[in-house]
Amino acid sequence: MSDGGSGTDGSNGSAEWPVVLRGVTESVVTTQGPDGRWNVAALGLHAGGNPEDGDATDDGTPGPSVTARTYGRTRTWRNFRERGEGYVQFTRDPVDFTEAALGVRERADPLLASADAWARASVTERDATEEGGTRVLTWGLDPVETATERETVPTTNRGYAAVIEVTVAASRLDVPACDEAELRERLAYFADVVETCGGPREREALGRARELVDAEF
């Protein structure tokens, strides 16, 4: 499945995450649907927080407990439930992330060309709750196969970070429990940051976000 890089396939059914996870790390996940195609979606990875429960080590790095949530009857929820796994991918491409977060995208191959690293992870339902009338499932994720496709020198770009915030706010515009006026203020602010600090790819992602939610901000 990989076009290069190093990989680990755990013979005992487990492997190490290819990146250090802390707090909530945004990723893109591909899950296989009933037609065999792979749905692309954004997925926030929660890296635990209680060492006594095995959620994190004493130095704050993630231990064995990494979780993610699905909201409602999404394609990711369906495919997690029916397939029990997905490909968690770490990409710096703002357009790929925006498409995953706000669009409906299906592809023949599970791996994105822009993924710097990925993990094929098994998923197990951990908890179910209700938030504002929406059923929220918490899943435990355990990597069973991983690969690092490319190593990069990390940089900080406010435009890229603002694209992520745009997708979060835009995805909540139709949620009844959220304040639409407040969300639009956030969208306007972060859109301005993208225009000011982002490069061509970030500005393309902003335009794509506007198209996908059919809104001006």
C-alpha positions as CSV (number, residue, x, y, z in Angstrom):
1,M,0.0,0.0,0.0
2,S,3.0,2.3,0.5
3,D,4.9,4.2,-2.2
4,G,8.0,4.3,-0.2
5,G,9.4,4.8,3.3
6,S,9.8,2.6,6.3
7,G,7.0,0.5,7.7
8,T,6.2,-1.8,10.7
9,D,3.9,-4.7,10.5
10,G,3.3,-6.0,14.0
11,S,3.4,-9.8,14.0
12,N,1.6,-9.8,17.4
13,G,-1.1,-7.5,16.1
14,S,0.3,-4.3,17.4
15,A,2.7,-1.6,16.3
16,E,3.8,1.9,17.5
17,W,2.2,5.1,16.2
18,P,4.5,6.6,13.5
19,V,4.2,10.1,15.2
20,V,4.1,11.4,18.7
21,L,0.5,12.2,19.7
22,R,-0.5,14.8,22.3
23,G,-3.7,16.4,23.2
24,V,-5.9,16.2,20.1
25,T,-4.0,15.6,16.9
26,E,-5.9,16.1,13.6
27,S,-5.6,13.3,11.1
28,V,-7.3,12.0,7.9
29,V,-8.8,8.5,8.1
30,T,-9.8,6.3,5.2
31,T,-12.4,3.5,5.8
32,Q,-13.6,0.9,3.4
33,G,-17.3,1.0,2.5
34,P,-19.6,-1.8,1.3
35,D,-18.7,-1.1,-2.3
36,G,-15.0,-1.6,-1.6
37,R,-14.1,2.1,-2.1
38,W,-12.4,4.1,0.6
39,N,-14.2,7.1,2.3
40,V,-11.9,10.0,3.3
41,A,-12.8,11.9,6.5
42,A,-11.1,14.0,9.1
43,L,-10.5,12.4,12.5
44,G,-9.3,13.9,15.8
45,L,-7.0,11.6,17.8
46,H,-7.3,12.0,21.5
47,A,-4.0,11.0,23.2
48,G,-5.4,10.1,26.7
49,G,-4.4,12.0,29.8
50,N,-4.5,9.7,32.8
51,P,-1.2,7.7,33.4
52,E,-3.0,5.6,36.0
53,D,-5.4,4.4,33.4
54,G,-2.7,3.7,30.8
55,D,-3.7,6.8,28.8
56,A,-0.4,8.5,28.9
57,T,3.1,7.9,30.3
58,D,4.7,10.0,33.1
59,D,6.4,12.3,30.6
60,G,3.1,13.1,28.9
61,T,3.6,11.1,25.7
62,P,0.7,8.9,24.7
63,G,0.5,5.4,26.1
64,P,-1.6,2.6,24.7
65,S,-4.9,4.5,24.8
66,V,-5.7,6.6,21.7
67,T,-9.3,7.3,21.0
68,A,-11.4,9.1,18.4
69,R,-15.1,10.1,18.2
70,T,-17.7,9.8,15.5
71,Y,-20.8,12.0,15.6
72,G,-24.0,10.5,14.2
73,R,-24.5,7.9,11.5
74,T,-21.5,8.9,9.3
75,R,-19.7,6.8,6.8
76,T,-16.7,6.6,9.2
77,W,-19.1,5.3,11.9
78,R,-20.6,2.7,9.5
79,N,-17.3,1.5,8.2
80,F,-15.6,1.4,11.7
81,R,-18.6,-0.7,12.9
82,E,-18.6,-3.1,9.9
83,R,-14.8,-3.3,9.1
84,G,-13.2,-2.7,12.4
85,E,-10.3,-0.8,11.0
86,G,-9.1,2.2,9.0
87,Y,-6.0,3.9,7.7
88,V,-5.1,6.9,9.9
89,Q,-2.9,9.4,7.9
90,F,-0.9,12.4,8.8
91,T,-0.9,15.0,6.1
92,R,0.2,18.7,5.9
93,D,-1.7,19.3,2.7
94,P,-4.5,21.9,3.6
95,V,-6.6,21.0,0.5
96,D,-6.6,17.3,1.3
97,F,-7.6,18.0,4.9
98,T,-10.4,20.4,3.9
99,E,-11.8,17.9,1.5
100,A,-11.7,15.3,4.2
101,A,-13.3,17.5,6.8
102,L,-16.1,19.1,4.8
103,G,-16.6,17.0,1.6
104,V,-17.7,13.5,0.6
105,R,-14.7,11.9,-1.0
106,E,-14.3,8.3,-2.0
107,R,-11.3,6.7,-3.7
108,A,-10.0,3.3,-4.9
109,D,-6.8,3.4,-2.8
110,P,-6.7,4.0,1.0
111,L,-3.5,6.0,1.1
112,L,-3.2,9.7,0.2
113,A,-0.2,10.7,-1.8
114,S,0.2,13.6,0.6
115,A,0.4,11.4,3.7
116,D,3.8,11.8,5.5
117,A,3.0,8.8,7.7
118,W,0.2,6.4,8.2
119,A,-1.1,3.7,10.5
120,R,-3.6,0.9,9.7
121,A,-5.4,0.8,13.0
122,S,-8.0,-1.6,14.5
123,V,-10.9,0.1,16.2
124,T,-13.0,-0.9,19.1
125,E,-16.1,0.8,20.4
126,R,-15.4,2.2,23.9
127,D,-18.3,4.4,24.9
128,A,-21.6,5.9,23.6
129,T,-23.2,9.1,24.7
130,E,-25.7,11.7,23.5
131,E,-24.8,15.4,22.8
132,G,-27.5,17.7,21.7
133,G,-29.5,14.8,20.3
134,T,-26.6,13.4,18.4
135,R,-25.2,10.0,19.2
136,V,-21.5,10.2,19.9
137,L,-19.4,7.0,19.8
138,T,-15.9,6.8,21.3
139,W,-13.5,4.4,19.6
140,G,-10.2,3.0,20.8
141,L,-7.6,2.9,18.0
142,D,-4.6,0.4,18.0
143,P,-2.1,0.6,15.2
144,V,-1.3,-2.8,13.6
145,E,0.8,-1.6,10.6
146,T,2.6,1.7,10.1
147,A,4.9,3.5,7.7
148,T,6.7,6.8,7.5
149,E,6.7,8.0,3.9
150,R,8.9,11.1,4.4
151,E,10.6,13.0,7.1
152,T,10.3,16.7,7.2
153,V,11.7,19.7,9.2
154,P,8.7,21.1,11.1
155,T,7.6,24.6,10.4
156,T,4.9,26.8,11.8
157,N,2.5,28.5,9.5
158,R,-0.5,30.4,10.8
159,G,-2.3,30.1,7.6
160,Y,-2.3,26.3,7.7
161,A,-3.5,26.3,11.4
162,A,-6.2,28.7,10.4
163,V,-7.5,26.4,7.7
164,I,-7.9,23.7,10.3
165,E,-10.0,26.1,12.5
166,V,-12.0,27.1,9.4
167,T,-13.0,23.4,8.8
168,V,-13.9,22.9,12.5
169,A,-16.2,26.0,12.6
170,A,-17.7,25.3,9.1
171,S,-18.5,21.7,10.0
172,R,-20.7,23.0,12.9
173,L,-22.8,25.5,10.9
174,D,-25.8,23.2,10.6
175,V,-25.5,21.9,14.2
176,P,-28.6,23.2,16.1
177,A,-26.7,23.3,19.5
178,C,-24.1,25.7,18.0
179,D,-24.4,29.5,17.8
180,E,-24.3,30.3,14.1
181,A,-23.5,34.0,14.6
182,E,-20.5,33.1,16.8
183,L,-19.3,30.5,14.3
184,R,-19.5,33.0,11.4
185,E,-17.4,35.4,13.5
186,R,-14.8,32.7,13.9
187,L,-14.9,31.9,10.2
188,A,-14.4,35.5,9.3
189,Y,-11.4,35.8,11.6
190,F,-9.7,32.7,10.6
191,A,-10.4,33.3,6.9
192,D,-8.5,36.6,7.3
193,V,-5.6,34.8,8.9
194,V,-5.5,32.4,5.9
195,E,-5.5,35.3,3.4
196,T,-2.8,37.1,5.3
197,C,-0.5,34.3,6.4
198,G,-1.2,31.3,4.1
199,G,0.4,30.4,0.8
200,P,-1.4,29.4,-2.4
201,R,-2.4,26.0,-1.1
202,E,-3.9,27.4,2.0
203,R,-5.9,30.0,0.0
204,E,-7.0,27.2,-2.3
205,A,-8.2,25.2,0.7
206,L,-10.1,28.3,2.0
207,G,-11.9,28.6,-1.3
208,R,-12.7,25.0,-1.3
209,A,-14.2,25.2,2.2
210,R,-16.5,28.0,1.0
211,E,-17.6,25.9,-1.9
212,L,-18.2,22.8,0.2
213,V,-20.4,24.5,2.8
214,D,-21.9,27.0,0.3
215,A,-21.2,30.0,2.6
216,E,-19.5,33.3,2.5
217,F,-17.0,34.1,5.2
